[in-house]
Amino acid sequence: MIIDAHTHVWPDHVAARALGGSGLDDLPRFGDGTAGSLVEVMDAAGVDRSVVLAVANTAERVESANTFTGSLDPDRFIGFGSAHARSDPDELVASLRRHGLRGVKVHPLFQDYALDDPGLLRVLDALRGEFAAIVHVGSAGDPEKAARCTPTMIVEVARQLPGLDLIACHFGGYRVIEEAAEVVVGTPGLYLDTSWPPSLATLDPDLVAGLVRRHGPDRVIFASDWPMADPAAEIEAVRALGLEEDETDAILGGNLARILSLE
């Protein structure tokens, strides 16, 4: 089974506006951000299931974001809700349970707080043992915003919250791969996702394979960041790393299936 751990979908009537306001205008698009478009891309790429990540820019919008991701077809999609540093931890946990969600997405660049915000740490603490958290780490072209989610910060979150299934996006440092390689790779209790839009193939495959080896193939998770990348191309980029077949299979789906206890 191939599972894409990092995709974004919006309701059909707002997808175009949401995608246009993502702030990542330098990246191509490989779909229109709707569930129907993602299913077509998944079928073409051979992806069995995709994790759909909700991102609410305010705490007040978390419930509506969670309602939407929880409404998607569970045979194809694995819903992750949104978490915000201003969320009430108990209310968030109740929302995740109510909508059948398996985890949360944290995106400080868009949510206007930092990874070391005490409110966020309280929220993530409430998730331990039941829900996973996937967290954006690294830059998006704005140095001031990038300071909200540095590689050092995600390592500190992992240190403070042992037992949390914590996944660092973009190998732990989007557009700062050298810093991620020095600071994040090898951190105990931390999983890394492979997303690197517009493609993992833009990185040196020997560098990437070395990062995977150092961190451990059992703690690396396939992710595309659709619609900012093409899952088919990203699968091929993972297969091109020259890892053992069982390691590649684990990255493409087995590791996340284990973390989320998927059949």
C-alpha positions as CSV (number, residue, x, y, z in Angstrom):
1,M,0.0,0.0,0.0
2,I,1.3,3.5,-0.9
3,I,0.2,6.3,1.4
4,D,0.8,9.9,0.7
5,A,1.2,11.5,4.1
6,H,0.9,15.2,3.0
7,T,-1.8,16.6,0.8
8,H,-4.1,19.6,0.9
9,V,-7.7,19.7,-0.1
10,W,-10.3,22.4,0.3
11,P,-14.1,22.5,-0.3
12,D,-14.8,22.8,-4.0
13,H,-16.3,26.3,-3.7
14,V,-13.2,27.8,-2.0
15,A,-10.3,25.7,-3.4
16,A,-9.3,28.1,-6.1
17,R,-9.2,31.0,-3.7
18,A,-7.4,29.1,-1.0
19,L,-4.8,27.8,-3.4
20,G,-4.3,31.2,-4.8
21,G,-3.8,32.7,-1.3
22,S,-1.2,30.1,-0.2
23,G,1.7,32.5,-0.6
24,L,3.7,29.9,-2.6
25,D,3.3,31.5,-6.0
26,D,6.7,30.4,-7.1
27,L,5.6,26.7,-7.1
28,P,3.7,25.0,-9.9
29,R,0.3,23.4,-9.3
30,F,-0.5,19.7,-10.0
31,G,-4.3,19.9,-9.4
32,D,-7.0,22.3,-8.4
33,G,-7.1,21.5,-4.7
34,T,-10.4,19.7,-4.7
35,A,-11.0,16.1,-3.5
36,G,-12.0,15.0,-7.0
37,S,-8.8,16.3,-8.5
38,L,-6.7,14.5,-5.8
39,V,-8.5,11.2,-6.5
40,E,-7.6,11.5,-10.2
41,V,-4.0,12.2,-9.3
42,M,-3.8,9.3,-6.8
43,D,-5.2,6.9,-9.3
44,A,-2.7,7.9,-11.9
45,A,0.2,7.6,-9.4
46,G,-0.9,4.4,-7.8
47,V,-1.5,6.0,-4.4
48,D,-3.9,4.0,-2.3
49,R,-4.7,6.6,0.4
50,S,-3.7,10.2,1.1
51,V,-3.6,12.0,4.4
52,V,-5.5,15.3,4.0
53,L,-4.2,18.0,6.2
54,A,-6.5,20.8,7.5
55,V,-4.9,24.2,8.2
56,A,-7.0,26.8,10.0
57,N,-5.4,30.2,10.3
58,T,-7.2,31.0,13.6
59,A,-8.4,29.0,16.5
60,E,-12.0,29.9,15.7
61,R,-11.8,28.2,12.3
62,V,-10.4,24.9,13.6
63,E,-13.7,23.2,14.0
64,S,-14.9,24.0,10.5
65,A,-11.6,22.8,9.1
66,N,-11.9,19.6,11.1
67,T,-15.5,19.1,10.0
68,F,-14.5,19.2,6.4
69,T,-11.5,16.8,6.5
70,G,-13.7,14.5,8.6
71,S,-16.3,14.4,5.9
72,L,-14.0,13.0,3.2
73,D,-14.2,9.4,1.9
74,P,-12.4,7.3,4.5
75,D,-11.6,4.6,1.9
76,R,-9.3,7.0,0.1
77,F,-8.5,9.8,2.6
78,I,-7.1,9.8,6.1
79,G,-8.2,13.0,7.8
80,F,-5.9,15.1,9.9
81,G,-7.4,18.1,11.6
82,S,-6.0,21.5,12.4
83,A,-4.4,22.6,15.6
84,H,-3.7,26.1,16.7
85,A,-1.7,27.5,19.6
86,R,-4.8,29.3,20.8
87,S,-6.9,26.1,20.7
88,D,-8.4,24.7,23.9
89,P,-6.6,21.3,24.3
90,D,-9.7,19.5,25.6
91,E,-12.0,21.0,22.9
92,L,-9.5,20.1,20.2
93,V,-9.2,16.5,21.3
94,A,-13.0,16.2,21.4
95,S,-13.2,17.7,17.9
96,L,-10.7,15.2,16.5
97,R,-12.5,12.3,18.1
98,R,-15.9,13.6,16.9
99,H,-14.8,13.8,13.3
100,G,-12.8,10.5,13.2
101,L,-9.4,12.3,12.6
102,R,-6.1,10.7,13.1
103,G,-3.9,13.7,13.8
104,V,-3.3,17.4,13.3
105,K,-1.3,19.7,11.0
106,V,0.6,22.6,12.5
107,H,1.8,25.3,10.1
108,P,3.3,28.3,11.9
109,L,4.0,30.2,8.7
110,F,0.3,30.6,8.1
111,Q,-1.0,30.4,11.6
112,D,1.0,33.3,13.0
113,Y,2.7,31.7,16.0
114,A,6.0,30.0,16.7
115,L,6.8,26.4,17.4
116,D,7.9,27.3,20.9
117,D,4.6,29.0,21.8
118,P,3.6,27.6,25.2
119,G,0.0,27.3,24.0
120,L,1.0,25.0,21.1
121,L,3.0,22.8,23.5
122,R,0.0,22.4,25.7
123,V,-2.1,21.4,22.7
124,L,0.4,18.9,21.4
125,D,0.8,17.5,24.9
126,A,-2.9,16.7,24.9
127,L,-2.5,14.6,21.7
128,R,0.2,12.2,23.1
129,G,-0.7,8.6,22.9
130,E,-3.8,9.1,20.6
131,F,-3.0,11.5,17.7
132,A,-0.1,12.2,15.5
133,A,1.1,15.8,14.6
134,I,2.7,16.8,11.3
135,V,4.5,20.1,11.5
136,H,5.8,22.4,8.9
137,V,9.5,23.2,9.5
138,G,11.6,25.6,7.4
139,S,11.4,28.6,5.1
140,A,8.9,29.7,2.5
141,G,10.9,32.7,1.3
142,D,10.2,35.0,4.2
143,P,13.0,35.1,6.8
144,E,10.8,36.6,9.5
145,K,8.2,33.9,9.2
146,A,10.8,31.2,8.9
147,A,12.0,32.1,12.3
148,R,8.7,30.7,13.7
149,C,9.5,27.1,12.8
150,T,13.2,26.4,12.6
151,P,14.9,23.0,12.7
152,T,16.2,23.7,16.2
153,M,12.6,24.4,17.4
154,I,11.2,21.1,16.1
155,V,14.0,19.2,17.9
156,E,13.1,20.9,21.1
157,V,9.4,20.0,20.7
158,A,10.4,16.4,20.3
159,R,12.6,16.6,23.4
160,Q,9.8,18.1,25.5
161,L,7.0,15.8,24.3
162,P,8.3,12.2,24.3
163,G,5.7,9.8,23.2
164,L,4.1,12.2,20.7
165,D,4.0,10.8,17.2
166,L,5.7,13.9,15.7
167,I,6.3,14.2,12.0
168,A,8.6,17.0,10.7
169,C,7.7,18.1,7.2
170,H,10.3,18.5,4.5
171,F,13.1,16.5,6.1
172,G,12.9,18.9,9.1
173,G,13.8,22.0,7.2
174,Y,12.2,23.2,3.9
175,R,14.8,25.1,1.9
176,V,17.3,24.8,4.7
177,I,18.3,21.2,4.1
178,E,21.9,21.7,5.3
179,E,20.7,23.0,8.7
180,A,18.1,20.1,8.9
181,A,20.9,17.6,8.2
182,E,23.0,19.0,11.0
183,V,20.2,19.6,13.6
184,V,17.2,17.4,12.9
185,V,18.4,14.2,11.3
186,G,18.9,11.5,13.9
187,T,16.7,13.1,16.5
188,P,15.0,10.4,18.7
189,G,11.2,10.3,18.6
190,L,10.9,12.3,15.4
191,Y,9.7,11.2,12.0
192,L,10.6,13.0,8.8
193,D,8.4,13.4,5.7
194,T,9.9,13.5,2.2
195,S,7.9,16.4,0.8
196,W,10.1,19.0,-1.0
197,P,7.9,20.9,-3.5
198,P,8.1,21.2,-6.5
199,S,10.0,17.8,-6.2
200,L,12.3,15.7,-4.1
201,A,14.2,15.1,-7.3
202,T,15.5,18.7,-7.1
203,L,17.7,17.5,-4.3
204,D,20.9,15.5,-4.7
205,P,19.7,11.8,-4.4
206,D,23.0,10.8,-2.7
207,L,22.4,13.6,-0.1
208,V,18.8,12.4,0.5
209,A,19.7,8.7,0.7
210,G,22.4,9.7,3.3
211,L,19.8,11.6,5.4
212,V,17.5,8.6,5.2
213,R,20.3,6.2,6.3
214,R,21.3,8.4,9.2
215,H,17.8,9.0,10.5
216,G,16.6,5.4,9.9
217,P,14.4,4.3,7.0
218,D,11.8,3.1,9.5
219,R,11.3,6.8,10.6
220,V,10.9,8.4,7.2
221,I,7.5,8.8,5.6
222,F,6.5,9.4,2.0
223,A,4.8,12.7,1.4
224,S,4.2,14.8,-1.7
225,D,2.6,18.1,-0.5
226,W,0.0,17.9,-3.3
227,P,-1.1,20.1,-5.1
228,M,2.4,21.7,-5.0
229,A,4.0,18.5,-6.2
230,D,3.1,15.4,-8.3
231,P,2.8,12.2,-6.2
232,A,3.8,10.0,-9.2
233,A,7.0,11.9,-9.6
234,E,7.7,11.9,-5.9
235,I,7.2,8.1,-5.7
236,E,9.8,7.7,-8.5
237,A,12.2,10.0,-6.7
238,V,11.9,7.8,-3.6
239,R,12.5,4.7,-5.6
240,A,15.5,6.3,-7.2
241,L,17.3,6.7,-3.9
242,G,18.8,3.2,-4.2
243,L,17.5,1.9,-0.9
244,E,16.6,-1.7,-0.2
245,E,13.2,-2.8,-1.5
246,D,11.8,-3.3,2.0
247,E,13.1,0.1,3.1
248,T,11.5,1.8,0.1
249,D,8.2,0.0,0.8
250,A,8.3,1.1,4.4
251,I,8.8,4.7,3.4
252,L,6.1,4.6,0.8
253,G,3.4,3.4,3.2
254,G,4.4,0.9,5.8
255,N,5.8,3.3,8.3
256,L,2.8,5.5,8.4
257,A,0.5,2.5,8.5
258,R,2.3,1.3,11.6
259,I,2.2,4.8,13.3
260,L,-1.6,5.2,12.6
261,S,-2.4,1.5,13.1
262,L,-3.9,1.2,9.7
263,E,-5.0,-2.1,8.3
